[in-house]
C-alpha cells in the first residue's frame, strides 16, 4: 500500500500546481475587467469635424459573479490544502526512515520524480542496485501499512 501512496506524490504535486494556476486565473484582474470601445464625436474646437474616439475603462463584476468566483476559489484552496497535507505526510514518512540510502532513494524517486537510472546516477549506484534496495525496503513493510497512518 505504501508503494502506491508514494507513487501518487508526483501526481499530487502536479495537481497542486494545476489548482494554484486555476486560482491565479480566477484572481486575474480581481473584480475589474478592462474594456475598450469606440465612440463617434466631434472635435472639441471649430470646425467640429466628426471623429472616432477609443475609450478604455473598467467593467465591474456583479456581486453574484464575485460571490461565485470566491466560492470556487475557496473550494480550490480547500482541495489544495488537503493535497498538501497528503504530500507533507509522505515527506514526514520518508524523513522518519532511519536508513539514509533508502531515504535518498525514496526522495529521488517519489519526491523528485527521477527514473531508476537517474536515481542510480545521483547515488553512484547502478539502476538495478537502487531498484533492488527499494524493492527490499518496500517488501519489509507490512502490507496494510499506510503513510497517512504512520506517526
QUIBEL-V824313 format. One line per field, one symbol per residue. ss: DSSP state (H for helix, E for strand, C for the rest). psi: psi as a letter, one per 30 degrees, with the letter a starting at -180 (. if undefined). burial: b if it has 9 or more other C-alpha atoms within 8 Angstrom, else e. Layout:
ss=???
psi=???
burial=???
This chain:
ss=CHHHHHHHHHHHHHHHHHHHHHHHHHHCCCCEEEEEEEEEEECCCCCCCEEEEEEEEEEECCHHHHHHHHHHHHHHHHHHHHHHHHHHHHHHHHHCCCCHHHHHHHHHHHHCCCCHHHHHHHHCCCHHHHHHHHHHHHHCCCCCCCCCCCC
psi=eeeeeeffeeeeeeeeeeeeeeeeeefkgbgkkklklklkallflkghkklkkkkkakkklleeeeeeeeeeeeeeeeeeeeeeeeeeeeeeeeffkejeeeeeeeeeefefglleeeeeeeghlleeeeeeeeeeeeffkkegkkfffk.
burial=ebeebbbebbebbeebeebbeebeebeeeeebbeeeeeeeebbeeeeeeeebeeeeeeeebeeeebeebeeebeebbeebeebbebbebbbebbeebeeeebbebbbbbbbeebebbbbbbeeebbbebbbebbeebbeeeeeebbbeeee
